[in-house]
Amino acid sequence: MSLGSAMLIAALTGFIALSCELLWYRVVSFLTGSAPWAFGILLGAYLAGVAAASAVTQRLCERPSRVRGGAALVAGFVIVADAAAYLTVPALAACAVAGAWLLSLGLAGAAAGLLGAVLPLVVHFAVPPDRLAGARVSYVYLADIVGSALGSAVTGYLLLDLWPLRTVATARAAVGVAGAGGLLTSATEGRGARLAGAVAAAALVSAAIAGAPALYDGIWERLQLKREYDGRRFAEVVENRHGVITVSDDGVVWGNGAYDGAFSVDPVRGHNGIIRAYAVAGLHPAPRRVLVVGIGSGSWTQVLAQLPGVEHITVIEINPGYLSLIARHREVRSVLTNPRVEIVIDDGRRWLTRHPDARFDVVVANTSIHWRANTTNLLSQEYVALVKAHLAPGGVYYFNTTFYGPARETALAALARGLEVGSMLAASDEPITFDVDRVRRLLQEVRFEDLPGAVVDARREADRRLLESLPLRVRPVRAREGVDTPLVTDDNMLPEWHGRGSFDVANPVIPGAH
């Protein structure tokens, strides 16, 4: 095997390996509802496979190859690894439905090990043991690093933003087989043998393409529903480099496998707790400027845009996929064209840092379940301090604690006055009173474009019961003095590592509604 061929194969396997890791992590993270341990357990399986393969590789390198420079052996490793990698995602989905998805990580480890074995093999066959051995090994290793970097960038940043998972996985498999077939063909003598190698590679690529519809059919439904999967299909699925958003037939939205709200502004018949958004009217008499961190289904922003006195709402959303979904649902689609609503695609924390002079009367965040990966970024002392710096005098920070005590205590340590509204906490530097009459008036007076009549009509029995039940579960709260409650910081990542999320082999975390 020539040095040039070794470098090309090293780059190819590096590209495949990192592309596979990204695809597998997307699937495992989705399956577990973005549990913080998802990456760790996948990486453990990945490295275990590489470690096991290293022992096998040592023995293979002690045996002479029958084909020029061992090209056939290397090509065989790439093809088998490529096939195992291609089947890993369908295996994950099948095992999730069966209630034992961890078993499929063995296939991921095997694929990673086979790919990891390629680098020492090509070095063994392509680099002679002379004074230039060190330099030549470094060239092969550099090629592997370049391929790995391209795999991360091209697959993670570009392909996953353009194509669905099935297409990306199939294209990646085709690239791997084609590269292995090219190596085998170039290293094989005889026109007939080369033609046979090319035909075999083409057949494998064709098989991957032909088998994709069946293997990846209902992939997201199986991964999300797991044992409850009964053949049903999601009404909508949006895939991009930021993640996967699914929508059920009844309008419930799931982001990366966890509950994310629903398309509904109806506080009586809706099933997303939207009354908590209407409750903002009782927390502030006339909020002129409002900041919303995370648009989700758009339902909360749609309600907030109807508050008396609102002049401008800034919405920060990191995933533009939600906007395409909002445009399809009449309950919320007008929020996209509302002149008082400005939607910015960015990370909420980064946007706040870059706009130090922005001030808001109300900052709203219907924060996701506290134990999911990266929630520390929206619950920590550092983040609360950032929000506090952007509150106007008398401003209110209104966010979802998902009933997690440390999240509440962390906010109250910085903003000492608070009211709990169900799972939401309204915190401020100044005393907060809840005006239930303002909420009742808003409910009976508000009108939405594309929806007939008032949201709440007191002539309907269910609507009247809602009005009479107000003010919800509203109670004043303050920081608990003398109680040793740990606070969330960027360093301790308390909600992710000590929250209620648990690891269960048979039935991993299935996030609930909040």
RATA-V163653 format. One record per pair of residues at least 6 apart in sequence whose C-alpha atoms are under 6 Angstrom apart, sorted by the first residue. I is the first residue (numbers start at 1). J is the second residue. D is the distance in Angstrom with one decimal. If there is no record, write none. Layout:
# RATA-V163653
i=I j=J d=D
i=I j=J d=D
This chain:
# RATA-V163653
i=1 j=69 d=4.4
i=1 j=126 d=5.0
i=2 j=126 d=5.5
i=3 j=126 d=5.4
i=6 j=122 d=5.4
i=7 j=140 d=4.8
i=7 j=143 d=5.4
i=10 j=119 d=5.9
i=10 j=143 d=5.9
i=10 j=144 d=4.6
i=11 j=143 d=4.8
i=11 j=144 d=4.3
i=11 j=147 d=4.1
i=12 j=147 d=6.0
i=14 j=144 d=5.0
i=14 j=147 d=4.7
i=14 j=148 d=4.3
i=15 j=147 d=4.4
i=15 j=148 d=4.6
i=15 j=151 d=4.2
i=18 j=148 d=5.5
i=18 j=151 d=5.3
i=18 j=152 d=5.8
i=19 j=151 d=5.0
i=19 j=155 d=5.8
i=29 j=38 d=5.6
i=30 j=256 d=4.8
i=30 j=257 d=4.7
i=31 j=223 d=5.2
i=31 j=224 d=5.7
i=32 j=509 d=5.5
i=33 j=257 d=4.4
i=33 j=258 d=4.8
i=34 j=372 d=5.4
i=34 j=373 d=5.6
i=35 j=372 d=5.1
i=35 j=373 d=5.6
i=36 j=373 d=4.4
i=45 j=109 d=5.0
i=46 j=109 d=4.6
i=46 j=112 d=5.6
i=49 j=109 d=4.2
i=49 j=110 d=5.3
i=49 j=112 d=5.8
i=49 j=113 d=4.3
i=50 j=112 d=5.9
i=50 j=113 d=3.9
i=50 j=116 d=5.6
i=53 j=113 d=4.9
i=53 j=117 d=5.9
i=69 j=125 d=5.2
i=72 j=184 d=5.7
i=75 j=180 d=4.7
i=77 j=114 d=5.9
i=79 j=177 d=5.7
i=81 j=111 d=4.6
i=81 j=114 d=5.3
i=81 j=115 d=5.9
i=82 j=173 d=5.9
i=84 j=111 d=5.2
i=85 j=111 d=5.3
i=88 j=107 d=6.0
i=88 j=108 d=5.8
i=90 j=215 d=5.8
i=91 j=104 d=5.6
i=92 j=101 d=5.5
i=92 j=104 d=5.3
i=93 j=222 d=5.6
i=93 j=223 d=5.2
i=95 j=101 d=4.2
i=96 j=226 d=5.0
i=97 j=226 d=4.2
i=97 j=227 d=4.5
i=99 j=506 d=5.2
i=99 j=507 d=5.8
i=100 j=506 d=5.0
i=157 j=241 d=6.0
i=160 j=240 d=5.5
i=160 j=241 d=5.0
i=161 j=240 d=4.1
i=161 j=241 d=4.6
i=174 j=205 d=5.2
i=181 j=201 d=5.3
i=185 j=194 d=4.7
i=185 j=197 d=5.7
i=222 j=229 d=5.8
i=224 j=257 d=5.8
i=234 j=247 d=5.8
i=234 j=248 d=4.9
i=235 j=247 d=5.6
i=235 j=248 d=5.3
i=235 j=249 d=5.2
i=236 j=246 d=5.8
i=236 j=247 d=5.0
i=237 j=245 d=5.7
i=237 j=246 d=4.5
i=238 j=244 d=5.8
i=238 j=245 d=5.1
i=242 j=319 d=5.8
i=243 j=256 d=5.9
i=244 j=256 d=5.1
i=245 j=254 d=5.7
i=245 j=255 d=4.6
i=245 j=256 d=6.0
i=246 j=253 d=5.9
i=246 j=254 d=5.2
i=247 j=253 d=4.6
i=251 j=262 d=5.4
i=251 j=263 d=5.4
i=252 j=261 d=6.0
i=252 j=262 d=4.2
i=253 j=260 d=5.2
i=253 j=261 d=5.3
i=253 j=262 d=5.2
i=254 j=260 d=4.8
i=258 j=511 d=5.3
i=259 j=513 d=5.4
i=261 j=272 d=5.7
i=262 j=272 d=5.6
i=262 j=297 d=5.8
i=263 j=297 d=5.6
i=263 j=299 d=6.0
i=264 j=270 d=5.7
i=264 j=299 d=5.9
i=265 j=299 d=5.7
i=267 j=274 d=5.5
i=267 j=275 d=5.0
i=277 j=300 d=5.7
i=281 j=439 d=5.5
i=282 j=434 d=4.9
i=282 j=435 d=4.4
i=282 j=436 d=5.7
i=282 j=438 d=5.7
i=282 j=439 d=5.5
i=283 j=434 d=5.2
i=286 j=309 d=5.0
i=287 j=309 d=6.0
i=287 j=310 d=5.6
i=287 j=361 d=5.3
i=288 j=309 d=5.5
i=288 j=310 d=4.3
i=288 j=311 d=5.0
i=289 j=312 d=5.1
i=289 j=313 d=5.9
i=289 j=360 d=5.0
i=289 j=361 d=5.5
i=290 j=313 d=4.7
i=290 j=360 d=5.4
i=290 j=361 d=5.9
i=290 j=362 d=5.0
i=290 j=363 d=5.9
i=291 j=313 d=5.7
i=291 j=314 d=4.9
i=291 j=315 d=5.9
i=291 j=363 d=4.7
i=292 j=315 d=4.7
i=292 j=363 d=6.0
i=292 j=364 d=4.8
i=292 j=365 d=5.9
i=293 j=315 d=5.9
i=293 j=316 d=5.0
i=293 j=348 d=5.9
i=293 j=365 d=5.0
i=294 j=316 d=5.7
i=294 j=317 d=4.7
i=295 j=317 d=5.8
i=298 j=332 d=5.9
i=299 j=332 d=5.9
i=302 j=335 d=5.6
i=312 j=340 d=4.7
i=312 j=341 d=6.0
i=313 j=341 d=4.8
i=314 j=342 d=4.9
i=315 j=343 d=4.7
i=315 j=344 d=6.0
i=316 j=344 d=5.0
i=316 j=345 d=6.0
i=316 j=346 d=6.0
i=316 j=348 d=5.6
i=317 j=345 d=5.0
i=317 j=346 d=5.7
i=318 j=345 d=5.2
i=318 j=346 d=4.7
i=318 j=347 d=5.1
i=326 j=333 d=5.3
i=327 j=333 d=4.6
i=358 j=390 d=5.9
i=359 j=390 d=4.6
i=359 j=391 d=5.3
i=359 j=392 d=5.2
i=360 j=391 d=5.0
i=360 j=392 d=5.3
i=361 j=392 d=5.3
i=361 j=395 d=4.4
i=362 j=395 d=5.5
i=362 j=396 d=4.8
i=362 j=397 d=5.9
i=363 j=397 d=4.8
i=364 j=398 d=4.9
i=364 j=399 d=5.7
i=365 j=399 d=4.6
i=366 j=399 d=5.5
i=366 j=400 d=5.0
i=367 j=400 d=5.0
i=369 j=402 d=6.0
i=370 j=495 d=5.8
i=371 j=495 d=5.0
i=371 j=496 d=4.5
i=371 j=499 d=5.1
i=371 j=501 d=5.7
i=372 j=496 d=6.0
i=376 j=493 d=5.5
i=379 j=407 d=5.9
i=380 j=488 d=4.7
i=380 j=489 d=4.5
i=380 j=490 d=5.8
i=381 j=489 d=5.3
i=394 j=430 d=5.9
i=396 j=427 d=5.6
i=396 j=428 d=5.0
i=397 j=426 d=5.5
i=397 j=427 d=5.2
i=398 j=425 d=5.5
i=398 j=426 d=4.3
i=399 j=424 d=5.4
i=399 j=425 d=5.5
i=400 j=423 d=5.7
i=400 j=424 d=4.3
i=401 j=407 d=5.8
i=401 j=423 d=5.9
i=401 j=424 d=5.9
i=402 j=423 d=5.3
i=403 j=423 d=5.6
i=406 j=487 d=5.4
i=409 j=479 d=5.9
i=410 j=487 d=5.1
i=412 j=479 d=5.2
i=415 j=427 d=5.6
i=415 j=428 d=4.9
i=415 j=429 d=5.0
i=416 j=429 d=5.9
i=416 j=478 d=6.0
i=417 j=427 d=5.6
i=417 j=428 d=5.3
i=417 j=429 d=5.9
i=417 j=431 d=5.6
i=417 j=478 d=5.7
i=418 j=426 d=5.3
i=418 j=427 d=4.2
i=418 j=476 d=5.8
i=418 j=477 d=5.1
i=418 j=478 d=6.0
i=419 j=425 d=5.8
i=419 j=426 d=5.1
i=419 j=475 d=5.5
i=419 j=476 d=4.4
i=419 j=477 d=5.6
i=420 j=474 d=5.4
i=420 j=475 d=5.4
i=421 j=473 d=5.6
i=421 j=474 d=4.7
i=422 j=473 d=5.4
i=436 j=471 d=5.6
i=443 j=456 d=5.6
i=444 j=456 d=5.1
i=446 j=454 d=6.0
i=447 j=454 d=5.4
i=456 j=463 d=5.6
i=457 j=463 d=5.9
i=458 j=464 d=4.7
i=488 j=494 d=5.5
